Amino acid sequence: MLYAVFMSSALPPFPKPQEPLETPQLLEVESAPEEPCLRADAARNRARLLEAAARLIAEHGVAGVTMEAVAAAAQVGKGTVFRRFGDRNGLLMALLDHSARQLQADFLGGPAPLGPGAPPLERLRAFGVAVLYRSAEQLELQLAAQPEPARRFSHPSFQALRTHVAMLLRQIAPTADCELLSQVLMAYLDPALIHHLTRQCGMPMQRLESGWHDLVARVTCTERSV
């Protein structure tokens, strides 16, 4: 994973709160009610199915992900896939949910600089880079599952990330309009923009990463990181 430098390989135990009360809680994009009580074998089957679906997306794109293809790749019966996820949309949402949980667990309780323990400016820089590379890896999936325009900015997954950015901005520049500036920073991390810049304009990810550091420096009136 390109952003693995910022992310742990498994979800760490959720720590005691170390940040202000407005810090976003671990979101649930699309989780089934029985998931917390999954038997060990059911949990392993679910992980195998999600891994198989992720491989299919990497090899064939989102269009190549069907319930039948996932079942074949995971070497299970098609009925197992339907019982676990309901339909194809449920499977795609489960993939996004798993990724979102990993990212949130890392910026809420993972190692610094993405997680607690680093100065807020370093955390903000690391957050943007992690989201950039996560989106670049999952562009087709994120674009396919992106909410309609009227709901995009109120969707829980977007709000959780934006709230975290606003919290860091308040620590860096307490007199600024951090609610509005957090929207500006999140706009730079929009999957549709990343798709346009990387796929249509041919910009390398290193340029987008450098642009994020430059934008953070200008928004927060701080020195640009090297």
Secondary structure, DSSP 8 states (H G I E B T S, - for coil): -GGGGTS-SS--------S-TTS-----SS--TTGGG--HHHHHHHHHHHHHHHHHHHHH-GGG--HHHHHHHHTS-HHHHHHHHSSHHHHHHHHHHHHHHHHHHHHHHSSTTTSTTS-HHHHHHHHHHHHHHHHHHTHHHHHHT---HHHHTTSHHHHHHHHHHHHHHHHH-TTS-HHHHHHHHHHHT-HHHHHIIIIIS---HHHHHHHHHHHHHHHHT-----
